[in-house]
Amino acid sequence: MLLYIGDNLRDFDDALRCGNIANETAGELERVIRARKDAVDKQKAIWGAKWIILPNPAYGEWTKPLERGRSDFDRLTPAVSPK
């Protein structure tokens, strides 16, 4: 078994690439972000077992959706489930 270590989602699978979102509307941007999150979630059995990500806090595809309408902090913070 091989262990893959990277600092970007596309290091593991090109299907996890963020893609070009330069001209997306706010609604389209949310759809793109949700689709990428869903693609990551489909691989949840592999994360931590075969794929290890060491995120780079300075740059990467994770910065592409920032400063595009919705508060960046809200976009980076998981939603709180109602109790």
C-alpha positions as CSV (number, residue, x, y, z in Angstrom):
1,M,0.0,0.0,0.0
2,L,1.2,3.5,-0.8
3,L,0.7,6.6,1.3
4,Y,0.1,9.8,-0.6
5,I,0.9,13.1,1.1
6,G,0.2,16.5,-0.5
7,D,-0.7,20.1,0.3
8,N,-3.5,20.4,-2.2
9,L,-6.6,18.3,-3.0
10,R,-5.7,17.8,-6.6
11,D,-2.4,16.2,-5.5
12,F,-4.6,13.2,-4.8
13,D,-7.1,13.2,-7.6
14,D,-7.4,15.7,-10.4
15,A,-11.2,15.4,-10.0
16,L,-10.8,17.5,-6.8
17,R,-9.4,20.5,-8.8
18,C,-11.1,23.7,-8.0
19,G,-11.3,24.8,-11.6
20,N,-11.8,28.2,-13.1
21,I,-14.3,30.3,-11.0
22,A,-13.3,33.8,-12.1
23,N,-16.6,34.7,-13.6
24,E,-19.0,32.7,-11.5
25,T,-22.0,34.4,-9.8
26,A,-22.4,34.1,-6.0
27,G,-24.9,31.2,-6.5
28,E,-22.7,29.4,-9.0
29,L,-19.7,29.8,-6.7
30,E,-21.7,28.2,-3.9
31,R,-22.6,25.3,-6.2
32,V,-18.9,24.8,-7.2
33,I,-17.8,24.9,-3.6
34,R,-20.5,22.3,-2.6
35,A,-19.6,20.0,-5.5
36,R,-16.0,20.0,-4.5
37,K,-16.9,19.3,-0.9
38,D,-19.1,16.5,-2.0
39,A,-16.3,15.0,-4.1
40,V,-14.0,15.2,-1.1
41,D,-16.6,13.6,1.1
42,K,-17.0,10.7,-1.3
43,Q,-13.4,9.7,-0.6
44,K,-13.7,9.9,3.2
45,A,-12.6,6.3,3.7
46,I,-9.3,7.1,2.1
47,W,-8.5,10.4,4.0
48,G,-6.2,9.7,6.9
49,A,-5.6,6.1,5.8
50,K,-4.1,6.4,2.3
51,W,-4.3,10.1,1.6
52,I,-2.7,12.6,4.1
53,I,-3.1,16.3,3.5
54,L,-0.8,18.9,5.0
55,P,-2.5,22.1,4.0
56,N,-0.3,25.1,3.0
57,P,-1.7,28.1,4.9
58,A,0.0,30.6,2.5
59,Y,-1.4,29.6,-0.9
60,G,-3.3,26.9,-2.8
61,E,-6.6,26.4,-4.6
62,W,-8.4,26.9,-1.4
63,T,-7.9,30.6,-1.8
64,K,-9.7,30.8,-5.1
65,P,-13.3,31.3,-3.7
66,L,-12.2,34.0,-1.2
67,E,-13.3,37.6,-1.5
68,R,-16.1,36.6,-3.8
69,G,-19.2,37.9,-2.1
70,R,-20.0,35.9,1.0
71,S,-17.9,36.5,4.1
72,D,-14.7,34.6,3.8
73,F,-14.8,33.7,7.5
74,D,-18.3,32.2,7.1
75,R,-17.1,30.1,4.1
76,L,-14.1,28.7,6.0
77,T,-16.1,27.9,9.2
78,P,-18.2,24.7,9.3
79,A,-21.9,25.4,9.7
80,V,-23.2,24.9,13.2
81,S,-25.9,22.3,13.6
82,P,-29.0,23.5,15.5
83,K,-29.5,21.8,18.8
